[in-house]
Amino acid sequence: MKTFGIQLWSVKDEMVTDPTGTLKKLASFGYTQIETFEGEKGICWGMKPLVFKEFLNDLGLDLVAAHCPIDQHFDKKVEEAVLLGLDYLVCPWLGPQETADQYRKAAEQFNVCGEKCFQAGLFFAYHNHDYSFIPVDGKIPQKLFLEITNPEWVFFEMDIYWVELAGEDPVKWLTGYPGRWPIVHLKDKANDSSGNRFISTELGKGTIDYPGLIKACQRQAVHYYMVEQERFAGTTPLLAARANAEYMRAL
């Protein structure tokens, strides 16, 4: 695979201490796309939007999406996304809710955000964790999200690791709701004997069949493939990012 990206959360500490140097290293590893996130210095890491965009372009990196909280100053985030030329603003976390009605209200909020993005010329997406596949009041939250939200405005970023961790089949969800999953997150599920189910590892070292899943994603017209490794054992975030890039290039 020639075109793939990385969510900068994978190297979040490195981005805090040396954002420009870290981005240069990611480009040298073979990444061609970047998904940023909102940290203390914003989604542009202390740079002006157009300066940040030009810096990435000079490295051959295409900035396609950004993770950001949606409960404050969302209109300003949309304006910044337009300046950056983003395709997607992504809600990275909702958190487990106690009732199905709370998930329904969240879906309506996604619709509001989605309409604002759509009117500005971009799209809105929600990034899943395992909790959105755990039934609440007899309802699967992820299904509520997909059925309540406007398919023209609201899309979903499938984190394959979290779908697998929830005991679900990613292909089932991809094919069951075609066209709703334009972005996927890739990290592998470690085969860990300690009983810690939340340990992730580099692609190809765990238990997820990524060659098969990537083919399924391609059949469903997934547009963006973003590495996002969050935990590291016996390596560093940058070394893991390089190993993950090597794996992606070999697919």
C-alpha positions in Angstrom: 0.0 0.0 0.0 1.4 3.3 -1.1 -1.0 5.7 0.6 -1.6 5.6 4.3 -1.4 7.9 7.3 -0.9 8.1 11.0 -3.0 9.7 13.8 -0.5 11.9 15.7 -1.9 10.6 19.0 0.5 7.7 18.3 3.4 10.0 18.9 1.7 12.5 21.2 4.6 13.1 23.6 7.1 13.5 20.7 4.7 16.1 19.1 4.7 18.1 22.4 8.5 18.3 22.6 9.5 18.5 18.9 6.5 18.8 16.5 8.5 19.7 13.4 11.2 17.1 14.0 8.6 14.4 14.7 6.7 15.2 11.5 9.9 15.1 9.5 10.6 11.6 10.9 7.1 10.4 10.1 7.5 11.6 6.5 10.8 9.8 6.2 9.1 6.5 7.4 6.8 6.6 4.4 3.6 8.1 5.8 1.8 10.3 3.3 -1.2 11.4 5.3 -1.7 13.0 8.7 -4.6 13.0 11.1 -3.9 15.5 13.9 -5.6 16.0 17.2 -6.4 18.9 19.5 -3.7 19.3 22.2 -2.8 22.2 24.5 -1.4 24.0 21.4 -4.4 23.3 19.2 -4.6 21.0 16.2 -1.8 23.0 14.5 0.7 22.5 17.3 1.3 26.2 17.9 1.6 27.1 14.2 -0.8 29.3 12.2 -3.1 27.1 10.1 -1.7 28.0 6.7 1.9 27.7 8.1 1.1 24.3 9.4 -0.5 23.2 6.2 2.4 24.5 4.1 5.0 22.8 6.4 3.2 19.4 5.9 2.8 19.9 2.2 6.6 20.6 1.9 7.2 17.2 3.6 4.8 15.5 1.2 2.2 15.0 4.0 -1.5 15.5 3.3 -3.5 16.7 6.4 -6.9 15.0 6.0 -8.6 15.0 9.4 -8.4 16.2 13.0 -9.7 14.8 16.3 -11.2 17.5 18.5 -13.8 17.8 21.4 -17.1 18.9 20.0 -18.7 20.4 23.1 -17.0 23.8 23.0 -16.2 26.4 20.3 -17.1 23.9 17.5 -17.9 26.7 15.0 -14.3 28.0 15.4 -13.0 24.5 14.8 -14.9 24.3 11.6 -13.5 27.6 10.4 -10.0 26.4 11.2 -10.6 23.1 9.4 -11.7 25.0 6.3 -8.4 27.0 6.4 -6.5 23.7 6.7 -8.4 22.1 3.9 -9.5 19.1 6.1 -11.9 16.5 4.8 -13.1 15.5 8.3 -13.5 16.8 11.8 -13.7 13.7 14.1 -15.1 13.4 17.6 -12.6 11.0 19.2 -14.4 10.2 22.5 -17.9 10.3 23.9 -17.5 7.9 26.8 -19.8 5.2 28.0 -23.3 6.4 28.6 -25.8 5.1 31.2 -28.9 5.0 29.0 -29.9 4.5 25.4 -31.5 7.9 25.4 -28.2 9.5 26.2 -26.7 7.8 23.2 -29.7 9.0 21.1 -29.0 12.6 22.3 -25.3 12.2 21.3 -26.4 11.1 17.9 -28.5 14.2 17.5 -25.5 16.3 18.6 -23.5 14.5 15.8 -26.2 15.6 13.4 -25.8 19.2 14.5 -22.0 19.0 14.1 -22.4 17.2 10.8 -24.7 19.8 9.3 -22.3 22.6 10.3 -19.4 20.7 8.7 -21.4 19.9 5.6 -22.3 23.5 5.1 -18.7 24.5 5.3 -17.6 22.0 2.8 -16.2 19.1 4.9 -17.6 16.2 6.9 -18.0 15.1 10.5 -17.1 11.6 11.9 -17.2 9.8 15.2 -14.4 7.5 16.3 -15.6 4.4 18.1 -14.2 2.6 21.1 -15.4 -0.8 22.4 -18.2 0.8 24.5 -20.3 1.8 21.6 -20.8 -1.9 20.8 -21.9 -2.9 24.3 -25.7 -3.0 24.6 -27.4 -0.4 26.8 -31.2 -0.8 27.5 -31.2 -3.5 24.9 -29.8 -1.2 22.2 -26.3 -1.2 20.6 -25.1 2.4 20.7 -23.2 2.2 17.5 -26.3 1.0 15.7 -28.2 3.9 17.1 -25.6 6.3 15.9 -25.7 4.8 12.4 -29.5 4.8 12.2 -30.2 8.3 13.8 -27.5 10.3 12.1 -27.8 11.8 8.6 -25.8 9.7 6.2 -24.9 12.7 4.1 -23.4 14.6 7.1 -22.2 12.1 9.6 -19.7 9.4 9.0 -17.7 7.0 11.2 -14.0 6.3 11.8 -13.8 2.6 12.5 -11.1 1.7 15.0 -10.7 -1.9 14.0 -8.8 -2.7 17.3 -11.7 -1.5 19.4 -14.3 -3.3 17.3 -12.3 -6.6 17.7 -11.9 -5.9 21.4 -15.7 -5.7 21.7 -16.0 -9.1 20.2 -17.5 -7.8 17.0 -16.7 -8.5 13.3 -15.4 -5.3 11.5 -16.4 -6.7 8.1 -20.0 -7.2 9.3 -20.2 -3.5 10.2 -18.4 -2.3 7.1 -20.8 -4.3 4.8 -23.9 -3.7 6.9 -23.5 0.1 6.7 -21.7 0.7 3.4 -20.3 4.1 2.7 -20.4 5.2 6.4 -16.8 4.2 7.2 -14.5 6.4 5.1 -11.6 6.2 7.6 -10.2 3.3 9.6 -7.7 3.2 12.5 -5.2 0.4 12.5 -3.4 -1.1 15.5 -2.9 -4.7 16.4 -4.3 -6.6 19.4 -1.5 -8.2 21.4 -1.6 -11.8 22.3 -0.8 -11.1 25.9 -0.7 -13.8 28.6 -1.1 -11.4 31.5 -4.8 -11.0 31.0 -4.5 -7.3 30.1 -7.0 -7.0 27.2 -6.0 -3.4 26.4 -2.5 -4.1 25.2 -1.9 -3.1 21.6 1.1 -3.8 19.5 2.6 -3.1 16.1 0.8 -4.2 13.0 1.5 -7.8 12.1 2.6 -8.8 15.6 -0.8 -9.4 17.0 -3.9 -11.3 16.4 -5.9 -9.2 13.9 -6.0 -10.4 10.3 -5.1 -7.1 8.7 -4.3 -8.4 5.2 -7.8 -9.8 5.0 -9.4 -6.7 6.6 -7.6 -4.3 4.4 -9.0 -6.1 1.4 -12.5 -5.9 2.9 -12.0 -2.2 3.5 -10.9 -1.6 -0.1 -14.1 -3.4 -1.3 -16.1 -1.0 0.9 -14.3 2.1 -0.5 -12.6 3.1 2.7 -10.6 6.2 1.8 -8.1 6.7 4.6 -6.0 4.1 6.5 -4.6 5.7 9.7 -2.1 3.9 12.0 -2.9 4.7 15.7 -0.9 2.7 18.2 -1.5 3.9 21.8 0.5 1.5 23.9 4.1 0.3 23.6 5.9 -2.7 25.1 9.6 -3.1 24.4 9.7 -0.2 21.9 9.2 3.5 21.6 6.4 5.4 19.8 8.7 6.5 16.9 10.2 3.0 16.5 6.6 1.6 16.5 5.6 4.2 13.9 8.4 3.2 11.7 7.6 -0.5 12.0 4.0 0.1 11.3 4.9 2.1 8.2 7.0 -0.7 7.0 4.1 -3.1 7.5 1.7 -0.9 5.6 4.1 -0.4 2.7 4.4 -4.2 2.3 0.7 -4.8 2.1 
